[in-house]
Amino acid sequence: MLRFLGLLLAFIFIVPLIRMVTGLIGRAFVNFTMGPKQAQPQRRPGTPPPAPAGGTLRQDPVCGTYVSERVAVTLNKGGQTHYFCSAACRDKFA
Ligand SMILES: [Zn+2]
């Protein structure tokens, strides 16, 4: 009986783990087949909508995210404009 309970407990812990792993693999597969731009990540309610399309994409030198010039946080340093996804990244860079 105890053995059965142990097995049941193990099962309860393992099932969500497997689900999580398969979910991650599935998402990675979608990214791989469709490209990261077309794979729309599921947004939680309350999060801001994705950046409006348009404008030149610039790479954030801190975190590597591509961000549109229109919505990027900018910093002028040495006569060059740097583009960041957020003020936090800009502060890290400065
Ligand atoms: Zn960033």
PDB file of the backbone (N, CA, C, O) and the ligand in Angstrom, with CONECT records:
HET     ZN  A 101       1
ATOM      1  N   MET A   1       0.831  -1.212   0.000  1.00  0.00           N
ATOM      2  CA  MET A   1       0.000   0.000   0.000  1.00  0.00           C
ATOM      3  C   MET A   1       0.862   1.258   0.000  1.00  0.00           C
ATOM      4  O   MET A   1       0.612   2.194  -0.759  1.00  0.00           O
ATOM      5  N   LEU A   2       1.892   1.269   0.869  1.00  0.00           N
ATOM      6  CA  LEU A   2       2.792   2.421   0.920  1.00  0.00           C
ATOM      7  C   LEU A   2       3.510   2.603  -0.409  1.00  0.00           C
ATOM      8  O   LEU A   2       3.741   3.717  -0.879  1.00  0.00           O
ATOM      9  N   ARG A   3       3.844   1.485  -0.979  1.00  0.00           N
ATOM     10  CA  ARG A   3       4.537   1.513  -2.263  1.00  0.00           C
ATOM     11  C   ARG A   3       3.663   2.154  -3.323  1.00  0.00           C
ATOM     12  O   ARG A   3       4.121   2.933  -4.160  1.00  0.00           O
ATOM     13  N   PHE A   4       2.409   1.803  -3.258  1.00  0.00           N
ATOM     14  CA  PHE A   4       1.455   2.351  -4.216  1.00  0.00           C
ATOM     15  C   PHE A   4       1.336   3.868  -4.056  1.00  0.00           C
ATOM     16  O   PHE A   4       1.281   4.616  -5.032  1.00  0.00           O
ATOM     17  N   LEU A   5       1.297   4.297  -2.773  1.00  0.00           N
ATOM     18  CA  LEU A   5       1.197   5.736  -2.504  1.00  0.00           C
ATOM     19  C   LEU A   5       2.435   6.470  -3.001  1.00  0.00           C
ATOM     20  O   LEU A   5       2.344   7.561  -3.564  1.00  0.00           O
ATOM     21  N   GLY A   6       3.583   5.858  -2.784  1.00  0.00           N
ATOM     22  CA  GLY A   6       4.833   6.454  -3.251  1.00  0.00           C
ATOM     23  C   GLY A   6       4.822   6.608  -4.757  1.00  0.00           C
ATOM     24  O   GLY A   6       5.247   7.629  -5.299  1.00  0.00           O
ATOM     25  N   LEU A   7       4.332   5.584  -5.418  1.00  0.00           N
ATOM     26  CA  LEU A   7       4.253   5.597  -6.875  1.00  0.00           C
ATOM     27  C   LEU A   7       3.296   6.696  -7.334  1.00  0.00           C
ATOM     28  O   LEU A   7       3.559   7.416  -8.297  1.00  0.00           O
ATOM     29  N   LEU A   8       2.187   6.801  -6.622  1.00  0.00           N
ATOM     30  CA  LEU A   8       1.177   7.807  -6.952  1.00  0.00           C
ATOM     31  C   LEU A   8       1.758   9.217  -6.794  1.00  0.00           C
ATOM     32  O   LEU A   8       1.554  10.083  -7.644  1.00  0.00           O
ATOM     33  N   LEU A   9       2.487   9.430  -5.688  1.00  0.00           N
ATOM     34  CA  LEU A   9       3.109  10.729  -5.439  1.00  0.00           C
ATOM     35  C   LEU A   9       4.126  11.058  -6.530  1.00  0.00           C
ATOM     36  O   LEU A   9       4.164  12.175  -7.044  1.00  0.00           O
ATOM     37  N   ALA A  10       4.941  10.076  -6.870  1.00  0.00           N
ATOM     38  CA  ALA A  10       5.951  10.270  -7.910  1.00  0.00           C
ATOM     39  C   ALA A  10       5.266  10.648  -9.217  1.00  0.00           C
ATOM     40  O   ALA A  10       5.726  11.523  -9.951  1.00  0.00           O
ATOM     41  N   PHE A  11       4.174   9.978  -9.485  1.00  0.00           N
ATOM     42  CA  PHE A  11       3.410  10.227 -10.715  1.00  0.00           C
ATOM     43  C   PHE A  11       2.877  11.650 -10.731  1.00  0.00           C
ATOM     44  O   PHE A  11       2.929  12.331 -11.756  1.00  0.00           O
ATOM     45  N   ILE A  12       2.361  12.098  -9.581  1.00  0.00           N
ATOM     46  CA  ILE A  12       1.805  13.445  -9.475  1.00  0.00           C
ATOM     47  C   ILE A  12       2.888  14.491  -9.750  1.00  0.00           C
ATOM     48  O   ILE A  12       2.616  15.530 -10.351  1.00  0.00           O
ATOM     49  N   PHE A  13       4.117  14.209  -9.307  1.00  0.00           N
ATOM     50  CA  PHE A  13       5.201  15.171  -9.537  1.00  0.00           C
ATOM     51  C   PHE A  13       5.755  15.083 -10.951  1.00  0.00           C
ATOM     52  O   PHE A  13       6.155  16.090 -11.534  1.00  0.00           O
ATOM     53  N   ILE A  14       5.775  13.892 -11.488  1.00  0.00           N
ATOM     54  CA  ILE A  14       6.410  13.689 -12.799  1.00  0.00           C
ATOM     55  C   ILE A  14       5.535  14.205 -13.939  1.00  0.00           C
ATOM     56  O   ILE A  14       6.047  14.756 -14.913  1.00  0.00           O
ATOM     57  N   VAL A  15       4.224  14.029 -13.822  1.00  0.00           N
ATOM     58  CA  VAL A  15       3.335  14.429 -14.922  1.00  0.00           C
ATOM     59  C   VAL A  15       3.454  15.914 -15.285  1.00  0.00           C
ATOM     60  O   VAL A  15       3.616  16.225 -16.465  1.00  0.00           O
ATOM     61  N   PRO A  16       3.381  16.848 -14.319  1.00  0.00           N
ATOM     62  CA  PRO A  16       3.542  18.269 -14.715  1.00  0.00           C
ATOM     63  C   PRO A  16       4.915  18.560 -15.280  1.00  0.00           C
ATOM     64  O   PRO A  16       5.069  19.417 -16.151  1.00  0.00           O
ATOM     65  N   LEU A  17       5.916  17.844 -14.783  1.00  0.00           N
ATOM     66  CA  LEU A  17       7.281  18.026 -15.280  1.00  0.00           C
ATOM     67  C   LEU A  17       7.365  17.647 -16.756  1.00  0.00           C
ATOM     68  O   LEU A  17       7.947  18.367 -17.568  1.00  0.00           O
ATOM     69  N   ILE A  18       6.770  16.502 -17.084  1.00  0.00           N
ATOM     70  CA  ILE A  18       6.768  16.041 -18.474  1.00  0.00           C
ATOM     71  C   ILE A  18       5.995  17.023 -19.348  1.00  0.00           C
ATOM     72  O   ILE A  18       6.407  17.338 -20.464  1.00  0.00           O
ATOM     73  N   ARG A  19       4.879  17.496 -18.828  1.00  0.00           N
ATOM     74  CA  ARG A  19       4.063  18.461 -19.575  1.00  0.00           C
ATOM     75  C   ARG A  19       4.860  19.723 -19.859  1.00  0.00           C
ATOM     76  O   ARG A  19       4.805  20.265 -20.963  1.00  0.00           O
ATOM     77  N   MET A  20       5.606  20.192 -18.854  1.00  0.00           N
ATOM     78  CA  MET A  20       6.407  21.398 -19.002  1.00  0.00           C
ATOM     79  C   MET A  20       7.482  21.180 -20.072  1.00  0.00           C
ATOM     80  O   MET A  20       7.695  22.027 -20.940  1.00  0.00           O
ATOM     81  N   VAL A  21       8.147  20.037 -19.990  1.00  0.00           N
ATOM     82  CA  VAL A  21       9.233  19.735 -20.936  1.00  0.00           C
ATOM     83  C   VAL A  21       8.689  19.626 -22.359  1.00  0.00           C
ATOM     84  O   VAL A  21       9.266  20.179 -23.295  1.00  0.00           O
ATOM     85  N   THR A  22       7.580  18.912 -22.512  1.00  0.00           N
ATOM     86  CA  THR A  22       7.013  18.767 -23.860  1.00  0.00           C
ATOM     87  C   THR A  22       6.524  20.115 -24.385  1.00  0.00           C
ATOM     88  O   THR A  22       6.615  20.384 -25.583  1.00  0.00           O
ATOM     89  N   GLY A  23       6.006  20.963 -23.495  1.00  0.00           N
ATOM     90  CA  GLY A  23       5.570  22.298 -23.896  1.00  0.00           C
ATOM     91  C   GLY A  23       6.740  23.123 -24.400  1.00  0.00           C
ATOM     92  O   GLY A  23       6.632  23.813 -25.414  1.00  0.00           O
ATOM     93  N   LEU A  24       7.855  23.052 -23.691  1.00  0.00           N
ATOM     94  CA  LEU A  24       9.053  23.794 -24.088  1.00  0.00           C
ATOM     95  C   LEU A  24       9.573  23.291 -25.428  1.00  0.00           C
ATOM     96  O   LEU A  24       9.947  24.083 -26.294  1.00  0.00           O
ATOM     97  N   ILE A  25       9.594  21.986 -25.593  1.00  0.00           N
ATOM     98  CA  ILE A  25      10.075  21.398 -26.844  1.00  0.00           C
ATOM     99  C   ILE A  25       9.152  21.828 -27.983  1.00  0.00           C
ATOM    100  O   ILE A  25       9.616  22.175 -29.069  1.00  0.00           O
ATOM    101  N   GLY A  26       7.849  21.803 -27.728  1.00  0.00           N
ATOM    102  CA  GLY A  26       6.878  22.210 -28.733  1.00  0.00           C
ATOM    103  C   GLY A  26       7.078  23.646 -29.157  1.00  0.00           C
ATOM    104  O   GLY A  26       7.009  23.966 -30.344  1.00  0.00           O
ATOM    105  N   ARG A  27       7.328  24.516 -28.190  1.00  0.00           N
ATOM    106  CA  ARG A  27       7.526  25.927 -28.487  1.00  0.00           C
ATOM    107  C   ARG A  27       8.818  26.121 -29.285  1.00  0.00           C
ATOM    108  O   ARG A  27       8.864  26.903 -30.235  1.00  0.00           O
ATOM    109  N   ALA A  28       9.852  25.405 -28.885  1.00  0.00           N
ATOM    110  CA  ALA A  28      11.136  25.497 -29.583  1.00  0.00           C
ATOM    111  C   ALA A  28      10.971  25.017 -31.025  1.00  0.00           C
ATOM    112  O   ALA A  28      11.561  25.572 -31.952  1.00  0.00           O
ATOM    113  N   PHE A  29      10.160  23.979 -31.191  1.00  0.00           N
ATOM    114  CA  PHE A  29       9.927  23.429 -32.521  1.00  0.00           C
ATOM    115  C   PHE A  29       9.196  24.439 -33.386  1.00  0.00           C
ATOM    116  O   PHE A  29       9.535  24.603 -34.558  1.00  0.00           O
ATOM    117  N   VAL A  30       8.197  25.121 -32.830  1.00  0.00           N
ATOM    118  CA  VAL A  30       7.454  26.145 -33.572  1.00  0.00           C
ATOM    119  C   VAL A  30       8.399  27.267 -33.968  1.00  0.00           C
ATOM    120  O   VAL A  30       8.347  27.751 -35.099  1.00  0.00           O
ATOM    121  N   ASN A  31       9.270  27.688 -33.042  1.00  0.00           N
ATOM    122  CA  ASN A  31      10.251  28.732 -33.348  1.00  0.00           C
ATOM    123  C   ASN A  31      11.166  28.294 -34.470  1.00  0.00           C
ATOM    124  O   ASN A  31      11.522  29.085 -35.344  1.00  0.00           O
ATOM    125  N   PHE A  32      11.544  27.025 -34.440  1.00  0.00           N
ATOM    126  CA  PHE A  32      12.493  26.501 -35.414  1.00  0.00           C
ATOM    127  C   PHE A  32      11.863  26.417 -36.796  1.00  0.00           C
ATOM    128  O   PHE A  32      12.510  26.737 -37.793  1.00  0.00           O
ATOM    129  N   THR A  33      10.607  25.990 -36.866  1.00  0.00           N
ATOM    130  CA  THR A  33       9.971  25.774 -38.155  1.00  0.00           C
ATOM    131  C   THR A  33       9.410  27.062 -38.748  1.00  0.00           C
ATOM    132  O   THR A  33       9.485  27.257 -39.962  1.00  0.00           O
ATOM    133  N   MET A  34       8.856  27.935 -37.934  1.00  0.00           N
ATOM    134  CA  MET A  34       8.210  29.134 -38.446  1.00  0.00           C
ATOM    135  C   MET A  34       9.064  30.382 -38.311  1.00  0.00           C
ATOM    136  O   MET A  34       8.741  31.418 -38.892  1.00  0.00           O
ATOM    137  N   GLY A  35      10.134  30.300 -37.563  1.00  0.00           N
ATOM    138  CA  GLY A  35      10.945  31.485 -37.313  1.00  0.00           C
ATOM    139  C   GLY A  35      10.418  32.209 -36.093  1.00  0.00           C
ATOM    140  O   GLY A  35       9.211  32.227 -35.852  1.00  0.00           O
ATOM    141  N   PRO A  36      11.315  32.808 -35.317  1.00  0.00           N
ATOM    142  CA  PRO A  36      10.888  33.428 -34.063  1.00  0.00           C
ATOM    143  C   PRO A  36       9.949  34.604 -34.246  1.00  0.00           C
ATOM    144  O   PRO A  36       9.216  34.960 -33.323  1.00  0.00           O
ATOM    145  N   LYS A  37       9.959  35.223 -35.447  1.00  0.00           N
ATOM    146  CA  LYS A  37       9.105  36.393 -35.649  1.00  0.00           C
ATOM    147  C   LYS A  37       7.641  36.005 -35.790  1.00  0.00           C
ATOM    148  O   LYS A  37       6.751  36.733 -35.350  1.00  0.00           O
ATOM    149  N   GLN A  38       7.395  34.833 -36.418  1.00  0.00           N
ATOM    150  CA  GLN A  38       6.010  34.437 -36.658  1.00  0.00           C
ATOM    151  C   GLN A  38       5.399  33.701 -35.481  1.00  0.00           C
ATOM    152  O   GLN A  38       4.180  33.687 -35.312  1.00  0.00           O
ATOM    153  N   ALA A  39       6.245  33.092 -34.672  1.00  0.00           N
ATOM    154  CA  ALA A  39       5.732  32.381 -33.503  1.00  0.00           C
ATOM    155  C   ALA A  39       5.303  33.409 -32.464  1.00  0.00           C
ATOM    156  O   ALA A  39       6.134  34.092 -31.864  1.00  0.00           O
ATOM    157  N   GLN A  40       4.018  33.505 -32.268  1.00  0.00           N
ATOM    158  CA  GLN A  40       3.500  34.479 -31.320  1.00  0.00           C
ATOM    159  C   GLN A  40       3.487  33.876 -29.918  1.00  0.00           C
ATOM    160  O   GLN A  40       2.777  32.903 -29.666  1.00  0.00           O
ATOM    161  N   PRO A  41       4.258  34.440 -29.022  1.00  0.00           N
ATOM    162  CA  PRO A  41       4.207  33.922 -27.662  1.00  0.00           C
ATOM    163  C   PRO A  41       2.879  34.274 -27.008  1.00  0.00           C
ATOM    164  O   PRO A  41       2.301  35.327 -27.278  1.00  0.00           O
ATOM    165  N   GLN A  42       2.409  33.396 -26.157  1.00  0.00           N
ATOM    166  CA  GLN A  42       1.137  33.656 -25.493  1.00  0.00           C
ATOM    167  C   GLN A  42       1.337  34.756 -24.467  1.00  0.00           C
ATOM    168  O   GLN A  42       2.194  34.668 -23.587  1.00  0.00           O
ATOM    169  N   ARG A  43       0.518  35.798 -24.604  1.00  0.00           N
ATOM    170  CA  ARG A  43       0.637  36.912 -23.671  1.00  0.00           C
ATOM    171  C   ARG A  43      -0.354  36.749 -22.537  1.00  0.00           C
ATOM    172  O   ARG A  43      -1.496  36.340 -22.748  1.00  0.00           O
ATOM    173  N   ARG A  44       0.083  37.066 -21.353  1.00  0.00           N
ATOM    174  CA  ARG A  44      -0.821  37.053 -20.218  1.00  0.00           C
ATOM    175  C   ARG A  44      -1.629  38.342 -20.245  1.00  0.00           C
ATOM    176  O   ARG A  44      -1.124  39.379 -20.675  1.00  0.00           O
ATOM    177  N   PRO A  45      -2.872  38.291 -19.794  1.00  0.00           N
ATOM    178  CA  PRO A  45      -3.650  39.530 -19.756  1.00  0.00           C
ATOM    179  C   PRO A  45      -2.977  40.539 -18.844  1.00  0.00           C
ATOM    180  O   PRO A  45      -2.446  40.182 -17.793  1.00  0.00           O
ATOM    181  N   GLY A  46      -3.002  41.794 -19.249  1.00  0.00           N
ATOM    182  CA  GLY A  46      -2.390  42.830 -18.429  1.00  0.00           C
ATOM    183  C   GLY A  46      -1.028  43.241 -18.929  1.00  0.00           C
ATOM    184  O   GLY A  46      -0.527  44.301 -18.553  1.00  0.00           O
ATOM    185  N   THR A  47      -0.409  42.415 -19.782  1.00  0.00           N
ATOM    186  CA  THR A  47       0.891  42.789 -20.319  1.00  0.00           C
ATOM    187  C   THR A  47       0.678  43.725 -21.504  1.00  0.00           C
ATOM    188  O   THR A  47      -0.323  43.610 -22.211  1.00  0.00           O
ATOM    189  N   PRO A  48       1.598  44.636 -21.725  1.00  0.00           N
ATOM    190  CA  PRO A  48       1.418  45.580 -22.830  1.00  0.00           C
ATOM    191  C   PRO A  48       1.455  44.885 -24.171  1.00  0.00           C
ATOM    192  O   PRO A  48       2.115  43.856 -24.318  1.00  0.00           O
ATOM    193  N   PRO A  49       0.742  45.441 -25.174  1.00  0.00           N
ATOM    194  CA  PRO A  49       0.745  44.829 -26.504  1.00  0.00           C
ATOM    195  C   PRO A  49       2.127  44.929 -27.126  1.00  0.00           C
ATOM    196  O   PRO A  49       2.926  45.771 -26.715  1.00  0.00           O
ATOM    197  N   PRO A  50       2.426  44.087 -28.108  1.00  0.00           N
ATOM    198  CA  PRO A  50       3.737  44.134 -28.744  1.00  0.00           C
ATOM    199  C   PRO A  50       3.984  45.473 -29.414  1.00  0.00           C
ATOM    200  O   PRO A  50       3.045  46.179 -29.779  1.00  0.00           O
ATOM    201  N   ALA A  51       5.231  45.810 -29.569  1.00  0.00           N
ATOM    202  CA  ALA A  51       5.616  47.088 -30.160  1.00  0.00           C
ATOM    203  C   ALA A  51       5.004  47.230 -31.541  1.00  0.00           C
ATOM    204  O   ALA A  51       4.954  46.258 -32.295  1.00  0.00           O
ATOM    205  N   PRO A  52       4.532  48.434 -31.894  1.00  0.00           N
ATOM    206  CA  PRO A  52       3.931  48.627 -33.209  1.00  0.00           C
ATOM    207  C   PRO A  52       4.925  48.330 -34.316  1.00  0.00           C
ATOM    208  O   PRO A  52       6.120  48.595 -34.191  1.00  0.00           O
ATOM    209  N   ALA A  53       4.415  47.783 -35.385  1.00  0.00           N
ATOM    210  CA  ALA A  53       5.271  47.435 -36.508  1.00  0.00           C
ATOM    211  C   ALA A  53       5.779  48.699 -37.191  1.00  0.00           C
ATOM    212  O   ALA A  53       5.189  49.772 -37.068  1.00  0.00           O
ATOM    213  N   GLY A  54       6.865  48.551 -37.899  1.00  0.00           N
ATOM    214  CA  GLY A  54       7.424  49.694 -38.609  1.00  0.00           C
ATOM    215  C   GLY A  54       8.654  50.225 -37.922  1.00  0.00           C
ATOM    216  O   GLY A  54       8.904  49.940 -36.751  1.00  0.00           O
ATOM    217  N   GLY A  55       9.418  50.998 -38.658  1.00  0.00           N
ATOM    218  CA  GLY A  55      10.663  51.514 -38.119  1.00  0.00           C
ATOM    219  C   GLY A  55      11.760  50.486 -38.294  1.00  0.00           C
ATOM    220  O   GLY A  55      11.497  49.294 -38.456  1.00  0.00           O
ATOM    221  N   THR A  56      12.982  50.957 -38.260  1.00  0.00           N
ATOM    222  CA  THR A  56      14.119  50.062 -38.419  1.00  0.00           C
ATOM    223  C   THR A  56      14.354  49.303 -37.123  1.00  0.00           C
ATOM    224  O   THR A  56      14.266  49.868 -36.033  1.00  0.00           O
ATOM    225  N   LEU A  57      14.651  48.036 -37.252  1.00  0.00           N
ATOM    226  CA  LEU A  57      14.937  47.241 -36.070  1.00  0.00           C
ATOM    227  C   LEU A  57      16.395  47.445 -35.657  1.00  0.00           C
ATOM    228  O   LEU A  57      17.303  47.388 -36.486  1.00  0.00           O
ATOM    229  N   ARG A  58      16.592  47.675 -34.406  1.00  0.00           N
ATOM    230  CA  ARG A  58      17.935  47.851 -33.847  1.00  0.00           C
ATOM    231  C   ARG A  58      18.150  46.825 -32.757  1.00  0.00           C
ATOM    232  O   ARG A  58      17.233  46.457 -32.023  1.00  0.00           O
ATOM    233  N   GLN A  59      19.393  46.374 -32.674  1.00  0.00           N
ATOM    234  CA  GLN A  59      19.669  45.376 -31.640  1.00  0.00           C
ATOM    235  C   GLN A  59      20.143  46.048 -30.362  1.00  0.00           C
ATOM    236  O   GLN A  59      21.046  46.884 -30.361  1.00  0.00           O
ATOM    237  N   ASP A  60      19.510  45.654 -29.300  1.00  0.00           N
ATOM    238  CA  ASP A  60      19.897  46.106 -27.969  1.00  0.00           C
ATOM    239  C   ASP A  60      21.259  45.486 -27.637  1.00  0.00           C
ATOM    240  O   ASP A  60      21.369  44.261 -27.572  1.00  0.00           O
ATOM    241  N   PRO A  61      22.316  46.317 -27.422  1.00  0.00           N
ATOM    242  CA  PRO A  61      23.648  45.749 -27.176  1.00  0.00           C
ATOM    243  C   PRO A  61      23.760  45.049 -25.826  1.00  0.00           C
ATOM    244  O   PRO A  61      24.715  44.307 -25.592  1.00  0.00           O
ATOM    245  N   VAL A  62      22.797  45.277 -24.936  1.00  0.00           N
ATOM    246  CA  VAL A  62      22.873  44.684 -23.600  1.00  0.00           C
ATOM    247  C   VAL A  62      22.256  43.292 -23.581  1.00  0.00           C
ATOM    248  O   VAL A  62      22.900  42.327 -23.170  1.00  0.00           O
ATOM    249  N   CYS A  63      21.009  43.190 -24.026  1.00  0.00           N
ATOM    250  CA  CYS A  63      20.334  41.892 -23.929  1.00  0.00           C
ATOM    251  C   CYS A  63      20.155  41.217 -25.289  1.00  0.00           C
ATOM    252  O   CYS A  63      19.746  40.057 -25.351  1.00  0.00           O
ATOM    253  N   GLY A  64      20.458  41.933 -26.387  1.00  0.00           N
ATOM    254  CA  GLY A  64      20.387  41.308 -27.708  1.00  0.00           C
ATOM    255  C   GLY A  64      19.019  41.335 -28.344  1.00  0.00           C
ATOM    256  O   GLY A  64      18.840  40.815 -29.445  1.00  0.00           O
ATOM    257  N   THR A  65      18.046  41.932 -27.676  1.00  0.00           N
ATOM    258  CA  THR A  65      16.698  42.007 -28.235  1.00  0.00           C
ATOM    259  C   THR A  65      16.658  42.994 -29.403  1.00  0.00           C
ATOM    260  O   THR A  65      17.314  44.035 -29.363  1.00  0.00           O
ATOM    261  N   TYR A  66      15.894  42.668 -30.432  1.00  0.00           N
ATOM    262  CA  TYR A  66      15.692  43.599 -31.531  1.00  0.00           C
ATOM    263  C   TYR A  66      14.503  44.475 -31.209  1.00  0.00           C
ATOM    264  O   TYR A  66      13.428  43.987 -30.860  1.00  0.00           O
ATOM    265  N   VAL A  67      14.708  45.764 -31.330  1.00  0.00           N
ATOM    266  CA  VAL A  67      13.663  46.705 -30.968  1.00  0.00           C
ATOM    267  C   VAL A  67      13.539  47.767 -32.063  1.00  0.00           C
ATOM    268  O   VAL A  67      14.533  48.206 -32.641  1.00  0.00           O
ATOM    269  N   SER A  68      12.288  48.167 -32.333  1.00  0.00           N
ATOM    270  CA  SER A  68      12.045  49.180 -33.359  1.00  0.00           C
ATOM    271  C   SER A  68      12.572  50.538 -32.895  1.00  0.00           C
ATOM    272  O   SER A  68      12.461  50.899 -31.723  1.00  0.00           O
ATOM    273  N   GLU A  69      13.143  51.276 -33.837  1.00  0.00           N
ATOM    274  CA  GLU A  69      13.658  52.616 -33.525  1.00  0.00           C
ATOM    275  C   GLU A  69      12.580  53.496 -32.909  1.00  0.00           C
ATOM    276  O   GLU A  69      12.861  54.351 -32.069  1.00  0.00           O
ATOM    277  N   ARG A  70      11.362  53.276 -33.334  1.00  0.00           N
ATOM    278  CA  ARG A  70      10.259  54.140 -32.892  1.00  0.00           C
ATOM    279  C   ARG A  70       9.969  54.012 -31.408  1.00  0.00           C
ATOM    280  O   ARG A  70       9.568  54.975 -30.755  1.00  0.00           O
ATOM    281  N   VAL A  71      10.177  52.813 -30.884  1.00  0.00           N
ATOM    282  CA  VAL A  71       9.819  52.600 -29.483  1.00  0.00           C
ATOM    283  C   VAL A  71      11.043  52.379 -28.601  1.00  0.00           C
ATOM    284  O   VAL A  71      10.919  52.220 -27.387  1.00  0.00           O
ATOM    285  N   ALA A  72      12.232  52.370 -29.221  1.00  0.00           N
ATOM    286  CA  ALA A  72      13.443  52.076 -28.459  1.00  0.00           C
ATOM    287  C   ALA A  72      13.802  53.220 -27.520  1.00  0.00           C
ATOM    288  O   ALA A  72      13.494  54.384 -27.778  1.00  0.00           O
ATOM    289  N   VAL A  73      14.459  52.858 -26.430  1.00  0.00           N
ATOM    290  CA  VAL A  73      15.054  53.842 -25.528  1.00  0.00           C
ATOM    291  C   VAL A  73      16.439  54.134 -26.101  1.00  0.00           C
ATOM    292  O   VAL A  73      17.232  53.215 -26.308  1.00  0.00           O
ATOM    293  N   THR A  74      16.731  55.404 -26.355  1.00  0.00           N
ATOM    294  CA  THR A  74      17.990  55.728 -27.024  1.00  0.00           C
ATOM    295  C   THR A  74      18.982  56.380 -26.073  1.00  0.00           C
ATOM    296  O   THR A  74      18.622  56.957 -25.047  1.00  0.00           O
ATOM    297  N   LEU A  75      20.245  56.262 -26.462  1.00  0.00           N
ATOM    298  CA  LEU A  75      21.322  56.901 -25.711  1.00  0.00           C
ATOM    299  C   LEU A  75      22.381  57.346 -26.704  1.00  0.00           C
ATOM    300  O   LEU A  75      22.850  56.562 -27.529  1.00  0.00           O
ATOM    301  N   ASN A  76      22.750  58.619 -26.611  1.00  0.00           N
ATOM    302  CA  ASN A  76      23.808  59.135 -27.475  1.00  0.00           C
ATOM    303  C   ASN A  76      25.118  59.072 -26.728  1.00  0.00           C
ATOM    304  O   ASN A  76      25.279  59.647 -25.651  1.00  0.00           O
ATOM    305  N   LYS A  77      26.053  58.357 -27.333  1.00  0.00           N
ATOM    306  CA  LYS A  77      27.359  58.208 -26.686  1.00  0.00           C
ATOM    307  C   LYS A  77      28.424  58.238 -27.772  1.00  0.00           C
ATOM    308  O   LYS A  77      28.403  57.430 -28.701  1.00  0.00           O
ATOM    309  N   GLY A  78      29.347  59.172 -27.645  1.00  0.00           N
ATOM    310  CA  GLY A  78      30.434  59.290 -28.617  1.00  0.00           C
ATOM    311  C   GLY A  78      29.930  59.544 -30.023  1.00  0.00           C
ATOM    312  O   GLY A  78      30.493  59.038 -30.993  1.00  0.00           O
ATOM    313  N   GLY A  79      28.859  60.335 -30.136  1.00  0.00           N
ATOM    314  CA  GLY A  79      28.318  60.675 -31.452  1.00  0.00           C
ATOM    315  C   GLY A  79      27.546  59.554 -32.107  1.00  0.00           C
ATOM    316  O   GLY A  79      27.153  59.660 -33.269  1.00  0.00           O
ATOM    317  N   GLN A  80      27.324  58.473 -31.365  1.00  0.00           N
ATOM    318  CA  GLN A  80      26.599  57.330 -31.911  1.00  0.00           C
ATOM    319  C   GLN A  80      25.346  57.103 -31.075  1.00  0.00           C
ATOM    320  O   GLN A  80      25.361  57.217 -29.849  1.00  0.00           O
ATOM    321  N   THR A  81      24.260  56.777 -31.777  1.00  0.00           N
ATOM    322  CA  THR A  81      23.020  56.521 -31.060  1.00  0.00           C
ATOM    323  C   THR A  81      22.884  55.023 -30.803  1.00  0.00           C
ATOM    324  O   THR A  81      22.993  54.206 -31.716  1.00  0.00           O
ATOM    325  N   HIS A  82      22.649  54.692 -29.568  1.00  0.00           N
ATOM    326  CA  HIS A  82      22.434  53.289 -29.196  1.00  0.00           C
ATOM    327  C   HIS A  82      20.963  53.100 -28.855  1.00  0.00           C
ATOM    328  O   HIS A  82      20.319  53.986 -28.293  1.00  0.00           O
ATOM    329  N   TYR A  83      20.454  51.943 -29.204  1.00  0.00           N
ATOM    330  CA  TYR A  83      19.027  51.663 -28.998  1.00  0.00           C
ATOM    331  C   TYR A  83      18.857  50.524 -27.999  1.00  0.00           C
ATOM    332  O   TYR A  83      19.552  49.510 -28.063  1.00  0.00           O
ATOM    333  N   PHE A  84      17.928  50.711 -27.085  1.00  0.00           N
ATOM    334  CA  PHE A  84      17.711  49.723 -26.027  1.00  0.00           C
ATOM    335  C   PHE A  84      16.234  49.381 -25.903  1.00  0.00           C
ATOM    336  O   PHE A  84      15.360  50.174 -26.251  1.00  0.00           O
ATOM    337  N   CYS A  85      15.981  48.183 -25.400  1.00  0.00           N
ATOM    338  CA  CYS A  85      14.604  47.747 -25.228  1.00  0.00           C
ATOM    339  C   CYS A  85      13.962  48.419 -24.031  1.00  0.00           C
ATOM    340  O   CYS A  85      12.745  48.601 -23.986  1.00  0.00           O
ATOM    341  N   SER A  86      14.792  48.791 -23.058  1.00  0.00           N
ATOM    342  CA  SER A  86      14.236  49.392 -21.846  1.00  0.00           C
ATOM    343  C   SER A  86      15.268  50.303 -21.200  1.00  0.00           C
ATOM    344  O   SER A  86      16.456  50.264 -21.521  1.00  0.00           O
ATOM    345  N   ALA A  87      14.776  51.123 -20.281  1.00  0.00           N
ATOM    346  CA  ALA A  87      15.670  52.025 -19.551  1.00  0.00           C
ATOM    347  C   ALA A  87      16.669  51.229 -18.707  1.00  0.00           C
ATOM    348  O   ALA A  87      17.797  51.667 -18.482  1.00  0.00           O
ATOM    349  N   ALA A  88      16.234  50.054 -18.244  1.00  0.00           N
ATOM    350  CA  ALA A  88      17.116  49.215 -17.427  1.00  0.00           C
ATOM    351  C   ALA A  88      18.351  48.803 -18.229  1.00  0.00           C
ATOM    352  O   ALA A  88      19.470  48.814 -17.715  1.00  0.00           O
ATOM    353  N   CYS A  89      18.131  48.438 -19.503  1.00  0.00           N
ATOM    354  CA  CYS A  89      19.245  48.034 -20.363  1.00  0.00           C
ATOM    355  C   CYS A  89      20.136  49.238 -20.659  1.00  0.00           C
ATOM    356  O   CYS A  89      21.360  49.110 -20.695  1.00  0.00           O
ATOM    357  N   ARG A  90      19.540  50.386 -20.866  1.00  0.00           N
ATOM    358  CA  ARG A  90      20.305  51.599 -21.142  1.00  0.00           C
ATOM    359  C   ARG A  90      21.194  51.939 -19.943  1.00  0.00           C
ATOM    360  O   ARG A  90      22.368  52.276 -20.097  1.00  0.00           O
ATOM    361  N   ASP A  91      20.607  51.842 -18.749  1.00  0.00           N
ATOM    362  CA  ASP A  91      21.380  52.131 -17.539  1.00  0.00           C
ATOM    363  C   ASP A  91      22.540  51.153 -17.367  1.00  0.00           C
ATOM    364  O   ASP A  91      23.625  51.521 -16.918  1.00  0.00           O
ATOM    365  N   LYS A  92      22.285  49.908 -17.733  1.00  0.00           N
ATOM    366  CA  LYS A  92      23.338  48.897 -17.629  1.00  0.00           C
ATOM    367  C   LYS A  92      24.482  49.221 -18.586  1.00  0.00           C
ATOM    368  O   LYS A  92      25.656  49.031 -18.268  1.00  0.00           O
ATOM    369  N   PHE A  93      24.109  49.716 -19.766  1.00  0.00           N
ATOM    370  CA  PHE A  93      25.087  50.028 -20.800  1.00  0.00           C
ATOM    371  C   PHE A  93      25.890  51.272 -20.425  1.00  0.00           C
ATOM    372  O   PHE A  93      27.101  51.331 -20.642  1.00  0.00           O
ATOM    373  N   ALA A  94      25.207  52.255 -19.866  1.00  0.00           N
ATOM    374  CA  ALA A  94      25.844  53.558 -19.558  1.00  0.00           C
ATOM    375  C   ALA A  94      26.891  53.426 -18.446  1.00  0.00           C
ATOM    376  O   ALA A  94      27.516  54.417 -18.067  1.00  0.00           O
TER     377      ALA A  94
HETATM  378 ZN    ZN A 101      17.406  45.053 -23.457  1.00  0.00          ZN2+
END
